[in-house]
Amino acid sequence: MSLISRCSFAEFWTAFESKDLIRLMDEKGLKGARIEVQHLEAFLKIKCDDWCPTVWHLRLFVQSPDVDPPPHITMDYGFSNCETVEEKNILKEVYRRLLQSSLVDPMDLHAACIQGKVFDFSRQHEPLLELRFGRLMSNIYPL
């Protein structure tokens, strides 16, 4: 059941504006569903103009059909290494599978990203991942 069906728009908007959606979700009986989403509380506390880990942008991108990767994930997650649309789509699918897995913590993927070890991290969760992804998943990190 969604939060929107359990509260008025005014309640939702007020909680959203005040960064208090967690409290509203709990009040409306959604605490169990809320705690199943890793790092939701930390994510919802990020202000619109604040920096946030690029893994959150990656998570949105892999769920969005027919869009190009935004610049901040293009470098971090290797899309700049793709030479064809097919490579971009395959790489996007690999990240989609990783981020949908209950065994993958998005912040661990982000930590691997800033250490320059995205491919190694991905192989731990997808042992049959082809070696060609090593080239695609390389980035400029660590700096």
Salt bridges, closest charged atoms under 4 A:
GLU11 OE2 - LYS28 NZ 3.26
ASP20 OD2 - ARG23 NE 2.56
ASP26 OD1 - ARG34 NE 2.75
GLU27 OE2 - ARG23 NH1 2.66
GLU41 OE1 - ARG34 NH1 3.67
GLU41 OE2 - LYS45 NZ 3.75
GLU83 OE2 - ARG135 NH1 3.88
GLU87 OE2 - ARG135 NH2 2.77
GLU93 OE2 - ARG96 NH2 2.41
GLU93 OE2 - ARG97 NH1 3.86
ASP105 OD1 - HIS39 NE2 2.64
GLU126 OE1 - ARG97 NH2 2.75
GLU130 OE1 - ARG132 NE 2.90
